[in-house]
Amino acid sequence: MANDYVVKDISLADYGRKELDIAETEMPGLMACRTEFGESKPLKGARIVGSLHMTIQTAVLIETLVELGADVRWASCNIFSTQDHAAAAIAAGGTPVFAVKGQTLEEHWDYLDKSFMFAEGANMILDDGGDATLYVLLGARVEAGETDLIEVPTSEEEEAIFAQIKKRMAETPGFFTKTRDAIVGVSEETTTGVHRLYDLHKKGQLPFPAINVNDSVTKSKFDNKYGCKESLVDGIRRATDTMMAGKVAVVCGYGDVGKGSAASLAGAGARVKVTEVDPICALQAAMDGFEVVTLEDAVKTADVFVTTTGNKDVIRIEHMREMKDMAIVGNIGHFDNEIQVAALKNHKWTNIKDQVDMIEMPSGSRIILLSQGRLLNLGNATGHPSFVMSASFTNQVLAQIELWTKGDEYQPGVYILPKHLDEKVARLHLDRIGVKLSKLSDEQAGYIGVSADGPFKPEHYRY
Ligand code: NAI
């Protein structure tokens, strides 16, 4: 067979491998999975389609899944997030991967399609944002001739996915229905993908069980928060080299990603304002010391704007027209529709470098737009550091094992990993940073009504 991969430059594999070796030293959870499950190979027979940012950290995840017995094919879930040396290392290691930093939208769906091309068909999905799940389910509905189709995020996006579905239907009739019926389960990485899954389930359109990895405590309260705390300012700096200290930054949304993002900017010395729609999160932001404002109130005076909401049309054209000259605008939420980028199409764009554009408003003032509104920490920098991704991806591995080995015990629906596994993921990350746990005595455990070995909290505890 010809090369079963699409990467930018396979000669980057050595560089990728060296960075992978370093990442492994920072990913104790994944390495512990290899030790615990490497011999028993619980993922034997699993043919996993991965749709998740093709970074160095993801490469360590992929190699862990393979070591546990899985066959894996991989695409990135974002056109700008691939690290080409990571993709090259994975391809050189023999795992098919289809991902290039800066790929087009058409290539995005073509590469995802290619990642489904197992000789015997895919039977598992590991998703980030829900594109792989959407592709199969939407395709099956198109095959069934249904017209009230699942909503997809943007019209450009919609066009590209439907074109790819039609192509596949012409080449392989019945492909989507057959694939849908073969999928044992999906594990989903992020808030936005999880929203899509609950929505599908509510509409009776989710035909297989899904594990919501995002809402493991050791995922959303760490990756979304501490991950963004490190990677947001990293992205802005690599894109613009602007002085952060003293600047006024507006963070739209104060959920987990917003909390990390505000902390990131504040840590760099920026004066941070927050916008929120939820009174609880607004109150949290205020009590964390941030001024809570409306975007309209802050738009003329701020220097940096970051959306973190997972919502659409948060920074709109009328906002961007009012911003001061050279304001920096970026998004760290999953999809680019948080910022009305489409409305800027008719303006004058000057490309500064990859993933950095200067756009001139009719008034003559300019904004700097990062990653064309796609998530800037992965588009302009390299995403979260390995250590925090180890916690996220250990949850992914446990979710894949659970679905593959016990999938038939689950009805279609969206599930969260049990708390004892969440605590296990945290426990696996303590040694690496020298954390020493205290131990409950049996009397103390009885007094607070838990087992001395955990779980240490009731289900409703919010951390
Ligand atoms: P979340 O639900 O915890 O927080 C979102 C917050 O935005 C909520 O508090 C909500 O009230 C607020 N919000 C919604 N609409 C708003 C509006 N119009 N104006 C102001 N605030 C508004 O979600 P989370 O976990 O923080 O995720 C946010 C997004 O980031 C999702 O798309 C998620 O998939 C993505 N994500 C990105 C990561 C990255 O590395 N770039 C990492 C993890 C998640």
Residues whose N, C-alpha, C, O or C-beta is under 5 A from the ligand:
A	BS01	NAI	T190 T191 T192 N224 C252 G253 Y254 G255 D256 V257 G258 T275 E276 V277 D278 C281 T308 T309 G310 N311 V314 I332 G333 H334 F335 L375 N377
